[in-house]
Amino acid sequence: MKKTLESLFKDKKILVTGGTGSIGSEIVRQLLIYLPNQIRIYSRDETKHYQFQQDNAEHYKSGILRSLIGDIRDKERLDRAMNGIDIVFHAAALKHVQYCEYNPFEAIKTNVSGTQNVIDLAIKHNVKRVVAISTDKAVNPNTFMGITKLLMERMVISSHHYLGDAECKFSVVRFGNVLNSRGSVIPTWIQQIKNNQPVTVTDKRMMRFFMSIPEAVGLVFSAMEHMHGQEIFVLKMEERNIYELAREVIGIHGGGKNIKIKLTGIREKEQLNELLFTDEERKNMLENDRFYIILPDPTYFKRAEGKYGKFKAVGN
């Protein structure tokens, strides 16, 4: 895999939207291994830009890393950022369920309209490969965030209808819950333990799929390696009971203190279980020991035979 990724990334100009976030910044760090010509870190958060630059000063000094302040909603700014780019990792999004419910128009502006800007400009600048990051909450969604991420997925997968003479390839990576990412549950629990507060869990029955930040970025790079366009890549993740996970975190970080678990109740529209894919998607799905590849339709499924190496069709 490393050799393939070197051939993909070496001497290339790469744009990472949401590049100062938990996933985006780890993508940037791991890309540096493969000696790209330039990585443009696109984010609206100047404080995170500053912090990242302090931690990676030598790469800024060499000119490999560039901090671009901008929002994917701003098409003119994004147009300048995309100029001359070979590869795009699209990680920018509004991701918190409760804030998207309370601010639905803003979620549309970022997750839907912002993604359209990324697609339009990638085609305009004939970017070679674009991988966009989604969530398992896009599967049979009942929250506004999930709905906007489903729209994002469909837009990316259907973007080939707009290509014309461009040679862009577009694919999606669908994540579960990323451990220790900003705003995720485990850092919140650890802080509650430090403050001698009860650890908050919504419901004892709550189940979620989890992956680490390195696993998440590994899946993104695998998608970039295997993509032919229009696929959704899904890691085979472990499903965990949230209540039991909270008990484990207390055992590790509680220092023997008697930390209680407080049940707060299921939030509005929250589901007890998430799904990695739908029954319909399963019909057009390949797998290996690490992840699934969801193909867009039965026609593509037939054409894909032999394209992906050691992958096999998932039994229906």
Secondary structure, 3 states (H helix, E strand, C coil): CHHHHHHHHCCCEEEEECCCCHHHHHHHHHHHHHCCCEEEEEECCHHHHHHHHHHCHHHHHHCCEEEEECCCCCHHHHHHHHCCCCEEEECCCCCCHHHHHHCHHHHHHHHHHHHHHHHHHHHHCCCCEEEEEEEHHHCCCCCHHHHHHHHHHHHHHCHHHHCCCCCCEEEEEEECEECCCCCCHHHHHHHHHHCCCCEEECCCCCEEEEECHHHHHHHHHHHHHHCCCCCEEEECCEEEEHHHHHHHHHHHHCCCCCCCEEECCCCCCCCCCCCCCCHHHHCCEEECCCEEEECCCHHHHHHCCCCCCCCEECCC
